[in-house]
Amino acid sequence: MNAAMRPSRVPRELARKLLETLGDVVGVKTVVLFTADGFEVASHSAEVGAPARIAAIGSSLSALGSAISAEAGLADFDCTTIQSVNGTIVITRVEGPHAMSLAVVADEAVTLGQLLWAVRRCCTALAKLMNE
Amino acid sequence: MNDVAEGEFKIVFTGPMGAGKTTAIAAISEIDPVRTEVANNDRMSHEKASTTVGFDYGRITLPGGGVVRLYGTPGQPRFRFMWSIVGRGAAGAIVLLDATQPGALVQMDLFVDAFRPLVPEGALVVGVGRTTEDGALNSDTFASRLEARGILAPVLSVDVRRKADVMLLVQTLACILETQNGNAYA
């Protein structure tokens, strides 16, 4: 992706450092911060190449989350958790001016409650960073 | 009949970003369409303010009573993973193109090749927009390209903002399906 396509005022390196803190949670494999239209902004991953595709698919899931929330008369999308046979994916909206979301991929070693708490804390820090 | 009840079927609107898929579904849907549009950050590729990243959904009832579920795909190839998801179980596909976009013929090839394997043989219609604008290719050019590739598909010049034009695309596809499958799609 061309850097010019990304929101220009996002401090990407600082954002990446915040994502690294999620890497300390047992089981977490990949963390991707992405725009609403699926561009990777920052990532922390053990797998080369995965973040860009996770960003695109994650943005579709966020949009579908918003669509079904609206259809059900609920407020806008906030978070979705996908439980796979051997892992968990959490996609959470990041509050702020840039309409971004965070996707976290973890294997079976993760404890869901611990992951959700760490994700929420990271999103709060990212939101604060975006608003500075 | 592609996993849908008789008299009710699914068609897919596809094509590149800016071809008018969301507009086309909104033009004919009898329900408020489901949209998954978000702000477009990739202004280098397209000037559009918004882009579909999930799918569009609408519904119409044909004069004969058949119900058509209308699905629209994302247009950006980055979201290609959604094409096969949205295309699954479709009775046919409508490929929309913008005749003024550079590489419109290549874009047609891309979407035709992606969706032909997803729909029954021959269940494909091409709608070309903005053919009367300066520098635009005419619809015959698109038809000739398909013919040269041995692909049989109607090519219609359309304005996707006009309900009658979009309905013409849907009815053309319904006619093809009816010919192939009897009157179950009427």
Contacts between the chains, C-beta under 8 A, distances in Angstrom:
chain1	res1	chain2	res2	distance
A	2	B	44	6.5
A	4	B	44	6.3
A	5	B	41	5.4
A	5	B	42	4.7
A	5	B	43	7.6
A	5	B	44	6.2
A	5	B	45	8.0
A	6	B	41	6.5
A	7	B	41	6.4
A	35	B	39	8.0
A	35	B	41	5.3
A	36	B	38	3.7
A	36	B	39	5.9
A	36	B	53	7.3
A	37	B	38	5.1
A	37	B	39	6.5
A	37	B	40	5.6
A	37	B	41	5.4
A	37	B	42	6.8
A	37	B	51	5.4
A	37	B	53	5.8
A	38	B	53	5.8
A	38	B	78	6.1
A	38	B	79	6.9
A	39	B	41	5.8
A	39	B	42	7.2
A	53	B	81	7.7
A	56	B	53	7.9
A	56	B	78	4.9
A	56	B	79	5.9
A	56	B	81	7.2
A	57	B	81	6.1
A	59	B	38	7.0
A	59	B	53	4.8
A	60	B	36	7.3
A	60	B	53	5.1
A	60	B	54	4.7
A	60	B	74	7.5
A	60	B	79	6.5
A	60	B	81	7.8
A	60	B	82	5.9
A	61	B	54	7.9
A	63	B	36	3.6
A	63	B	37	7.8
A	63	B	38	6.0
A	63	B	53	4.8
A	63	B	54	4.1
A	64	B	36	6.1
A	64	B	54	4.6
A	64	B	55	7.9
A	66	B	36	7.2
A	67	B	34	5.3
A	67	B	35	7.2
A	67	B	36	5.3
A	67	B	54	6.5
A	71	B	34	6.8
A	99	B	38	6.7
A	99	B	39	6.0
